[in-house]
């Protein structure tokens, strides 16, 4: 009788996960642009963006081993996450659509 409920819940969870990943992508793009244009690290907004995104890019910190700590730099760890997160989202949608 209520066999459609699990599909609706799957869709809602998937939509919520996509929204969260989209927000994370937005903050990562902000970090990428701030580092690219050498934003002042003593600015409270810049500190907040760096503080929120630091745990996300920490596992990939080895990609940025040769980069300067301050000044303009191209963060490869952030760039890798900016590429990987949409792929993970697409994979989640594809796997879920197969099971619906």
Backbone as numpy.savetxt, mean C-alpha at the origin, in Angstrom:
# Nx Ny Nz CAx CAy CAz Cx Cy Cz
-32.27 -22.01 1.48 -33.08 -20.82 1.48 -32.22 -19.56 1.48
-31.19 -19.53 2.33 -30.33 -18.36 2.41 -28.94 -18.67 1.86
-28.88 -19.34 0.74 -27.58 -19.72 0.19 -26.83 -18.54 -0.42
-27.52 -17.44 -0.67 -26.86 -16.27 -1.26 -26.10 -15.44 -0.23
-26.34 -15.65 1.04 -25.71 -14.85 2.09 -24.19 -15.01 2.09
-23.63 -16.21 1.97 -22.17 -16.29 1.95 -21.53 -15.53 0.77
-22.19 -15.53 -0.39 -21.66 -14.78 -1.52 -21.68 -13.29 -1.26
-22.75 -12.82 -0.62 -22.84 -11.40 -0.31 -21.76 -11.01 0.69
-21.54 -11.86 1.70 -20.50 -11.57 2.69 -19.12 -11.59 2.05
-18.87 -12.54 1.15 -17.59 -12.57 0.45 -17.37 -11.29 -0.33
-18.42 -10.85 -1.02 -18.31 -9.63 -1.81 -18.06 -8.42 -0.93
-18.75 -8.35 0.21 -18.55 -7.20 1.10 -17.15 -7.20 1.72
-16.66 -8.37 2.12 -15.31 -8.45 2.67 -14.29 -8.08 1.61
-14.50 -8.53 0.41 -13.58 -8.22 -0.68 -13.60 -6.73 -1.01
-14.78 -6.14 -1.01 -14.89 -4.71 -1.25 -14.22 -3.91 -0.13
-14.39 -4.34 1.10 -13.74 -3.65 2.23 -12.22 -3.79 2.14
-11.74 -4.97 1.79 -10.30 -5.17 1.65 -9.74 -4.32 0.51
-10.49 -4.20 -0.58 -10.05 -3.37 -1.69 -10.00 -1.90 -1.28
-10.95 -1.47 -0.50 -10.96 -0.09 -0.02 -9.74 0.18 0.87
-9.46 -0.73 1.78 -8.30 -0.56 2.67 -7.00 -0.54 1.86
-6.89 -1.43 0.90 -5.67 -1.47 0.07 -5.56 -0.19 -0.75
-6.68 0.35 -1.20 -6.66 1.63 -1.93 -6.19 2.78 -1.06
-6.62 2.80 0.19 -6.17 3.84 1.11 -4.67 3.70 1.37
-4.23 2.48 1.56 -2.79 2.23 1.77 -2.00 2.67 0.54
-2.52 2.39 -0.65 -1.87 2.83 -1.89 -1.74 4.35 -1.92
-2.80 5.05 -1.52 -2.75 6.51 -1.51 -1.69 7.05 -0.57
-1.58 6.47 0.61 -0.57 6.91 1.57 0.83 6.57 1.05
0.98 5.41 0.41 2.29 5.05 -0.17 2.67 5.98 -1.31
1.70 6.39 -2.11 1.99 7.36 -3.18 2.44 8.68 -2.57
1.78 9.09 -1.48 2.19 10.32 -0.79 3.63 10.19 -0.30
3.98 9.05 0.29 5.34 8.83 0.77 6.33 8.88 -0.38
5.99 8.22 -1.48 6.87 8.17 -2.64 7.15 9.58 -3.17
6.10 10.39 -3.28 6.27 11.76 -3.79 7.04 12.61 -2.78
6.75 12.45 -1.50 7.47 13.23 -0.49 8.96 12.91 -0.50
9.32 11.64 -0.62 10.73 11.27 -0.67 11.38 11.71 -1.98
10.62 11.64 -3.06 11.16 12.01 -4.37 11.49 13.49 -4.43
10.67 14.33 -3.79 10.90 15.76 -3.81 11.55 16.29 -2.54
12.12 15.40 -1.74 12.91 15.75 -0.55 12.12 16.65 0.42
10.96 16.19 0.83 10.17 16.94 1.81 10.91 16.98 3.14
10.71 18.06 3.86 11.39 18.23 5.15 10.87 17.22 6.15
11.75 16.39 6.72 11.29 15.36 7.66 10.82 15.90 9.01
11.06 17.20 9.29 10.59 17.75 10.56 9.16 18.30 10.45
8.56 18.26 9.28 7.18 18.67 9.09 6.26 17.60 9.71
5.27 18.01 10.50 4.41 17.02 11.17 3.63 16.12 10.19
3.20 16.66 9.07 2.47 15.85 8.10 3.40 14.81 7.48
4.60 15.22 7.15 5.58 14.29 6.57 5.94 13.22 7.60
6.11 13.62 8.85 6.40 12.65 9.90 5.25 11.64 10.05
4.01 12.12 9.93 2.86 11.21 10.05 2.83 10.22 8.89
3.08 10.69 7.68 3.08 9.80 6.52 4.21 8.78 6.65
5.40 9.24 7.03 6.52 8.32 7.20 6.25 7.32 8.33
5.65 7.79 9.41 5.37 6.91 10.55 4.34 5.83 10.23
3.33 6.18 9.44 2.29 5.22 9.09 2.82 4.19 8.09
3.65 4.63 7.17 4.10 3.72 6.10 5.37 2.96 6.43
6.09 3.37 7.45 7.35 2.69 7.78 7.17 1.20 8.07
6.16 0.78 8.84 6.00 -0.67 9.06 5.67 -1.44 7.78
5.07 -0.77 6.81 4.72 -1.45 5.57 5.94 -1.71 4.69
6.86 -0.76 4.67 8.02 -0.92 3.80 9.23 -1.50 4.52
9.13 -1.70 5.82 10.26 -2.24 6.58 10.75 -3.59 6.05
9.88 -4.52 5.67 10.40 -5.80 5.15 11.18 -5.65 3.84
10.92 -4.58 3.11 11.60 -4.37 1.83 12.71 -3.32 1.93
13.13 -3.01 3.13 14.12 -1.95 3.34 15.46 -2.26 2.67
15.75 -3.52 2.44 17.02 -3.88 1.80 17.12 -3.34 0.38
15.98 -3.06 -0.25 16.00 -2.50 -1.60 16.54 -1.07 -1.62
16.47 -0.40 -0.49 16.91 0.99 -0.40 18.23 1.14 0.35
19.04 0.11 0.37 20.28 0.14 1.16 21.24 1.23 0.69
21.30 1.51 -0.58 22.24 2.51 -1.09 21.69 3.91 -1.18
20.45 4.11 -0.75 19.81 5.42 -0.85 20.21 6.31 0.32
20.29 7.62 0.09 20.57 8.53 1.21 19.37 8.59 2.16
19.66 8.80 3.45 18.58 8.84 4.43 17.77 10.12 4.27
18.41 11.23 3.97 17.72 12.50 3.78 18.02 13.02 2.39
17.16 13.91 1.92 17.31 14.44 0.58 16.45 13.66 -0.40
16.50 14.08 -1.64 15.69 13.44 -2.67 16.22 12.04 -2.96
15.32 11.08 -2.99 15.72 9.71 -3.30 14.54 8.97 -3.90
14.86 7.99 -4.71 13.85 7.13 -5.31 13.79 5.87 -4.47
12.72 5.74 -3.70 12.58 4.59 -2.80 12.07 3.39 -3.56
12.91 2.40 -3.71 12.52 1.20 -4.44 11.57 0.31 -3.63
11.67 0.36 -2.30 10.76 -0.43 -1.46 9.33 0.06 -1.62
9.15 1.37 -1.60 7.82 1.94 -1.79 7.31 1.65 -3.20
8.18 1.78 -4.16 7.81 1.51 -5.55 7.40 0.04 -5.74
8.10 -0.86 -5.08 7.77 -2.28 -5.17 6.39 -2.55 -4.56
6.09 -1.90 -3.44 4.76 -2.07 -2.84 3.67 -1.44 -3.70
3.99 -0.32 -4.34 3.01 0.32 -5.22 2.68 -0.56 -6.42
3.60 -1.41 -6.81 3.35 -2.34 -7.91 2.67 -3.61 -7.38
3.08 -4.09 -6.22 2.59 -5.37 -5.71 1.16 -5.30 -5.17
0.78 -4.22 -4.51 -0.55 -4.16 -3.90 -1.70 -4.24 -4.92
-1.64 -3.54 -6.06 -2.72 -3.72 -7.04 -2.76 -5.14 -7.61
-1.59 -5.75 -7.75 -1.57 -7.13 -8.24 -2.20 -8.09 -7.24
-1.93 -7.87 -5.96 -2.55 -8.69 -4.91 -4.06 -8.49 -4.90
-4.50 -7.24 -5.06 -5.93 -6.96 -5.09 -6.59 -7.65 -6.28
-5.97 -7.55 -7.44 -6.53 -8.20 -8.63 -6.59 -9.72 -8.44
-5.58 -10.28 -7.82 -5.56 -11.71 -7.57 -6.69 -12.11 -6.61
-6.91 -11.30 -5.57 -8.02 -11.57 -4.65 -9.35 -11.57 -5.38
-9.57 -10.58 -6.23 -10.82 -10.51 -6.99 -10.96 -11.71 -7.92
-9.89 -12.06 -8.59 -9.94 -13.16 -9.55 -10.26 -14.48 -8.84
-9.60 -14.73 -7.72 -9.85 -15.98 -6.98 -11.26 -16.01 -6.40
-11.75 -14.88 -5.95 -13.09 -14.83 -5.38 -14.15 -14.99 -6.47
-13.94 -14.40 -7.62 -14.90 -14.53 -8.72 -14.99 -15.97 -9.20
-13.89 -16.69 -9.12 -13.88 -18.08 -9.52 -14.75 -18.92 -8.57
-14.77 -18.54 -7.29 -15.51 -19.31 -6.29 -16.97 -18.88 -6.14
-17.33 -17.74 -6.71 -18.73 -17.30 -6.60 -19.52 -18.07 -7.58
